């Protein structure tokens, strides 16, 4: 139970013109965590004072941001945590009121639509054709180029709302479906691209290796679902003057995918010269990267 008397006294000091007084008051208010947000929103709605409104917005954002950091920290504890959940947490940074149950229900409906069309006799390309038909034709997800710096295109909640996304928002949904349905499609590290690979595991009666040999069948562009061959990728790497050999391409972990997403969103804020948001996103990324080193 919140101590109303103490909180009301603190809220009355929010409009103090002295910045030092406000910083002291703010630090005490923020310590109450997310449970204090309704009170802050009530004050914001009931005042016409610009200074008070601005400071309430600062307080609400900071409380939500601190809460998000804790959620990210908890998510990062797993060795390869749920990808969609990670993307939802990043969406909460920009859209703190995202309706997570509705979003998960929409995703599950999409997953079921794919599952109903799959069977054990489909070839890799036929599996991808099922995925593409559901994702791009039935659900009509449209992938925009990354050069389109519309920040909403990066977030999975906006993808389901508008059907507009990019290789990251559509790609993460695509990968999450594959993960749940045991389709061996993974994000891979390729310069200047967010690209997928269909990776088969081959087993030999003449080998004692229980893990088998991983072999890339083809690559996929998550913006459109288009498949590319090994030769296509090698030609691309030559075009951008990269000497990397495609045989060294390995799958990215879910944490690495989320870190790439954060980096791309940060670039949008760089165009807007929003150093505060860049710094906050960097802190979220660092929380994830720390657990990748352990």
C-alpha atoms as one frame of an Amber mdcrd trajectory, in Angstrom:
protein
   0.000   0.000   0.000   1.380   3.387  -1.004   1.779   6.010   1.755  -0.618
   8.598   0.298   0.311  11.342   2.738   4.023  11.183   1.899   3.423  10.876
  -1.849   0.991  13.800  -1.922   3.576  15.915  -0.104   6.212  14.970  -2.696
   3.860  15.660  -5.615   3.168  19.149  -4.293   6.899  19.891  -4.600   7.190
  18.781  -8.231   6.582  22.322  -9.514   9.307  23.828  -7.320  11.384  26.108
  -9.595  14.609  24.990  -7.913  16.064  22.129 -10.030  17.927  20.676  -7.047
  14.690  20.407  -5.071  13.017  18.696  -8.032  15.898  16.213  -8.424  15.629
  15.255  -4.748  11.854  14.881  -4.978  12.116  12.964  -8.256  14.564  10.453
  -6.801  12.152   9.691  -3.953   9.133   9.393  -6.265  10.932   7.094  -8.709
  11.811   4.689  -5.891   8.113   3.783  -5.550   8.264   2.053  -8.930   5.446
   1.337 -11.380   2.711   1.431  -8.707   3.040   5.206  -8.532   2.381   5.781
 -12.243  -1.452   6.169 -11.901  -0.910   8.995  -9.394   1.587  10.715 -11.688
  -0.810  10.411 -14.625  -3.645  11.884 -12.539  -1.529  14.928 -11.701  -0.495
  15.314 -15.361  -4.148  15.213 -16.485  -5.402  17.614 -13.831  -2.861  20.430
 -14.238  -2.449  23.094 -16.903   0.970  24.125 -15.648   3.543  23.409 -18.379
   6.445  22.882 -15.954   4.454  20.382 -13.884   3.305  18.495 -16.971   6.841
  18.299 -18.349   8.211  17.044 -15.067   5.429  14.480 -14.721   6.316  13.160
 -18.172   9.952  12.882 -17.093   8.969  10.988 -13.941   6.576   8.622 -15.726
   9.190   7.835 -18.366  11.912   7.201 -15.794   9.727   4.901 -13.694   8.765
   2.928 -16.797  12.350   2.817 -18.030  13.654   1.515 -14.704  10.938  -1.144
 -14.712  11.867  -2.095 -18.283  15.520  -2.492 -17.332  14.493  -5.009 -14.684
  12.375  -6.923 -17.199  15.242  -6.996 -19.698  17.617  -8.178 -16.986  15.235
 -11.006 -16.094  14.730 -11.942 -19.773  18.482 -12.030 -20.333  19.081 -14.616
 -17.619  18.215 -17.479 -19.973  20.900 -18.848 -22.300  18.677 -18.325 -25.366
  15.496 -16.605 -24.153  12.252 -16.295 -26.100  12.848 -14.061 -29.135   9.340
 -12.613 -29.425   9.333 -11.718 -25.729  12.618  -9.859 -26.218  11.170  -7.916
 -29.150   8.085  -7.028 -27.103  10.313  -5.636 -24.337  12.072  -3.399 -26.862
   8.670  -2.306 -28.202   7.710  -1.312 -24.643  10.552   1.209 -24.656   8.815
   3.260 -27.371   5.239   2.093 -26.711   4.966   1.456 -22.941   1.205   0.802
 -23.134   1.489  -2.018 -25.682  -1.273  -4.583 -25.093   0.847  -7.703 -24.669
  -1.994 -10.282 -24.269  -3.623  -9.080 -27.507  -0.285  -9.113 -29.320   0.499
 -12.653 -28.135  -2.975 -13.826 -29.164  -2.496 -12.390 -32.672   0.902 -14.036
 -32.935  -0.483 -17.372 -31.784  -3.209 -17.180 -34.424  -0.516 -16.585 -37.045
   1.550 -19.500 -35.722  -1.478 -21.801 -35.832  -2.241 -20.770 -39.406   1.261
 -21.855 -40.431   1.148 -25.052 -38.350  -2.107 -26.182 -39.973  -0.497 -26.037
 -43.427   2.690 -27.927 -42.535   3.364 -31.652 -42.662   6.396 -33.914 -42.321
   6.711 -34.527 -46.051   7.384 -30.968 -47.191  10.788 -30.060 -48.608  12.630
 -27.039 -47.128  11.472 -24.801 -49.988   7.899 -26.044 -49.603   8.016 -25.224
 -45.872   9.207 -21.713 -46.719   6.453 -21.384 -49.301   3.884 -22.152 -46.592
   5.430 -19.555 -44.284   5.567 -16.937 -47.037   1.994 -17.557 -48.155   0.653
 -17.057 -44.628   2.925 -14.164 -43.599   3.000 -12.088 -46.788  -0.176 -13.081
 -48.644  -2.726 -14.070 -46.010  -1.647 -11.667 -43.250  -0.419  -9.168 -45.851
   2.681  -8.084 -43.940   4.569  -5.561 -46.077   8.315  -5.177 -45.620   9.833
  -1.718 -46.075  13.514  -1.116 -46.702  15.744  -0.187 -43.762  16.551   3.074
 -45.558  12.991   4.085 -44.644  13.698   5.477 -41.192  10.105   5.215 -39.985
  10.851   4.007 -36.476   7.491   2.263 -36.120   8.598  -0.289 -38.729  10.995
  -1.849 -36.198   8.407  -2.804 -33.571   6.354  -6.014 -33.566   3.264  -4.373
 -32.046   3.104  -1.819 -34.876   3.590  -4.622 -37.411   0.400  -6.334 -36.239
  -1.444  -2.999 -36.023  -0.514  -1.619 -39.457   0.769  -4.672 -41.406   3.816
  -2.495 -42.185   7.279  -3.471 -40.969  10.834  -4.119 -42.078  13.309  -6.989
 -42.049  13.585  -6.789 -38.236   9.947  -6.676 -37.128   8.725  -9.140 -39.777
  11.916 -11.179 -39.414  11.578 -11.597 -35.661   7.974 -12.776 -36.022   9.109
 -15.154 -38.800  11.937 -16.518 -36.646   9.662 -16.904 -33.616   7.261 -19.038
 -35.663  10.136 -21.179 -36.949  11.479 -21.631 -33.426   8.123 -22.880 -32.138
   7.490 -25.159 -35.123  11.035 -26.593 -35.291  11.744 -25.185 -38.743  15.558
 -24.761 -38.925  15.604 -21.159 -40.132  17.977 -18.845 -38.284  19.247 -15.281
 -38.528  22.879 -15.170 -39.647  25.578 -12.514 -39.478  26.003 -10.943 -42.927
  27.454  -7.438 -43.450  24.809  -4.724 -43.933  21.941  -7.243 -44.055  19.526
  -8.948 -41.695  19.407 -12.298 -43.463  18.142 -15.793 -42.650  19.481 -19.212
 -43.547  17.742 -22.572 -43.749  20.249 -24.826 -41.985  19.813 -28.580 -42.250
  21.575 -30.937 -39.867  22.961 -33.946 -41.713  23.863 -37.184 -39.959  26.149
 -39.906 -41.304  26.254 -43.583 -40.414  30.021 -43.346 -40.833  30.511 -40.524
 -38.339  30.566 -40.661 -34.554  29.546 -37.024 -34.254  26.130 -37.007 -32.461
  25.556 -33.355 -33.438  25.733 -34.012 -37.167  26.957 -31.562 -39.793  25.130
 -28.283 -40.329  24.622 -27.320 -43.951  23.023 -24.147 -45.306  20.434 -24.995
 -47.963  19.586 -21.423 -48.971  19.167 -17.904 -47.621  16.022 -15.838 -47.065
  15.250 -12.137 -47.112  12.739 -11.573 -44.279  11.445  -8.401 -45.960   9.898
 -10.438 -48.779  10.558 -14.123 -48.036  12.606 -14.406 -51.225  15.159 -17.236
 -51.295  18.801 -16.777 -52.363  21.503 -19.276 -53.223  25.047 -19.503 -51.913
  26.214 -17.972 -55.196  23.852 -15.024 -54.752  25.320 -14.328 -51.330  28.914
 -14.646 -52.534  28.168 -12.194 -55.365  26.674  -9.787 -52.843  29.761  -9.985
 -50.618  32.003  -9.288 -53.609  29.826  -6.330 -54.571  30.290  -4.698 -51.171
  34.006  -5.611 -51.178  33.820  -8.035 -48.284  36.378 -10.838 -48.167  34.439
 -12.928 -45.646  33.872 -16.529 -46.647  30.293 -17.735 -46.490  31.413 -21.008
 -44.918  32.081 -19.055 -41.706  28.496 -17.834 -41.450  26.900 -19.089 -38.227
  23.441 -18.613 -36.663  22.840 -15.660 -34.351  21.447 -16.270 -30.886  18.187
 -14.628 -29.861  20.121 -12.184 -27.693  22.293 -11.206 -30.658  19.189 -10.634
 -32.791  17.690  -8.316 -30.159  20.988  -6.429 -29.879  20.980  -5.926 -33.666
  17.398  -4.647 -33.413  18.419  -2.160 -30.714  21.334  -0.938 -32.840  19.066
  -0.296 -35.812  16.538   1.599 -33.684  19.378   3.656 -32.229  20.381   4.698
 -35.743  16.894   6.160 -36.214  17.382   8.272 -33.106  20.807   9.335 -34.379
  19.067  10.894 -37.385  16.929  12.822 -34.903  19.953  13.709 -32.716  18.134
  12.261 -29.709  21.136  11.484 -27.512  19.000  10.680 -24.471  17.178   7.819
 -26.192  20.399   6.564 -27.766  21.963   6.400 -24.307  18.970   4.614 -22.802
  18.918   2.030 -25.586  22.659   1.493 -25.201  22.119   0.737 -21.530  19.492
  -1.881 -22.436  21.858  -3.423 -24.988  24.704  -3.518 -22.460  22.490  -5.382
 -19.986  21.959  -8.080 -22.604  25.576  -8.212 -23.763  26.851  -8.688 -20.211
  24.929 -11.976 -19.984  26.299 -13.067 -23.396  29.833 -12.926 -21.998  29.084
 -15.154 -19.011
